[in-house]
Amino acid sequence: MNFGVQVSVYRTNWEAVRASVEAMEAGDWDSVWFADHYIPPGADREQEALGAFEGLTVIAAVAGMTKKLRLGNLVLGNTYRNPAHVAKIAGTLDSLSEGRFTLAIGAGWYRREHEAYGWDFPSMKERQDRLEESCRLLRLLIRSDEPVDFKGQYYRLDQARLSPGSHGGPIPILVGGTGEKRTLRTLARYGDVMNLDGWAGGGMALAYYLHKARVLERHCEATERDPAEIRRTLLVPCYLTEDEGLIERAVKALGPGTVAGPAQYVVDRIGEFRDAGIAEIMFGGIPSGDVERLQQFEDEVLKPFRTARQERPRIPELE
């Protein structure tokens, strides 16, 4: 099993982000992930001044700071950028990081960002239509050695080539979201990686994942795709603590599936996900710059899983 962290890039500063990345690169982590928000979610107008770093720019900076960590966003908002432009950025990032980039994308949901920056905020149906068309376009560009023509309802290509393209194998496409009718169908058709977000999914209960996995498998069956081709990952808000008050507040805020408790409880919960076929856990809720907390997670949560696999390589299996 692989382990990463979603490092916050809003309500923080670059020194804190850099400290987390450097600690993870020196430590036993596999991947680092960043959000894609232009305004901190949930911010009022005064809190908007606290700022948010642009997600893809952060990836570019971190690629130059690291050698081993895989890199990605959880997740890019499709409505913020033309998907062909996203593909071009992805090819560049994958090349300069020597194959460590995952292109993770979702439909977009934060209305206030769109209003603030003058972007259209279509209906949910249109956003899902756009996401599906974007993922189809992205998969074509990433996997083609030849120029691509594409004529969709929203996006077009005329002999477009992705150069630089993938460094080695095709850049994996992670489709983020939990929608059973559209998002998971888009994943089944065009994605390589599944990721469920515990911030939106009640903290993340095993039963919740298993239900969504069954839905995905039905979509795969309908599209004649082997569900084993899709790597399973989770973004898990995690509170490693023996403070009963903090545990109670976390569960109340996020839901009964929240992973909050002492080390053995957290290890047991993660072990359940591993046994259910989850390939990677991305932890959320560790403040930017809190290198002591990152080390605590390494010592108390990662170490039992690392010990169990000992001589196995840490290179993830993305195929």
Protein Blocks (a to p, Z undefined) as FASTA:
>chain_A
ZZdddddfehiafklmmmmmmmmmmmmcfbdcddddfbdghiafklmmnopadfklmmmm
mmmmpmkbccddddddfklpcfklmmmmmmmmmmmnnopaccdddebjalmlmmmnopac
ddfklmmmmmmmmmmmmmmmmmpcbdcddddfkbccehiacddddehjadddddedjbfk
lmmmmmmmmpmbdcddfklngopaaklmmmmmmmmmmmmmmnopafklpccddddddddd
fbfklmmmmmmmnopklccddfklmmmmmmmmmmnopabdcdehiaghilmlmmmmmmmm
mmmmmmmnmmacfbdcfZZ
